[in-house]
Amino acid sequence: MSQPEIIDFEIVKDCGWMELKLANGAILRVKVEPSAVAYAGNDPNTGLPIFSIQIGAIVQLAKVPRELMRRPGQGEQAQGAYR
């Protein structure tokens, strides 16, 4: 197969959210969401199908220590949120 073929999909089982506790005390909640699946052919050595999955991540702040909080317009990024 020369071109990958986009395949429709449905989420059958959702494992939910992961929680990451950072060294600075913050806790992030992360969930991976697939947005596309492509069939790219078969492995020439094993014959197994090859799939490519495009994913995105949803990130939420579950806990933020008070010392990490800054008033808007103060702190390291006072010039703006993006550069």
Secondary structure, DSSP 8 states (H G I E B T S, - for coil): --S-EEE----------EEEE-TTS-EEEEEEEEEEEEEEEE-TTT--EEEEEEEEEEEEEEE--GGG---TT-STTTT-S--
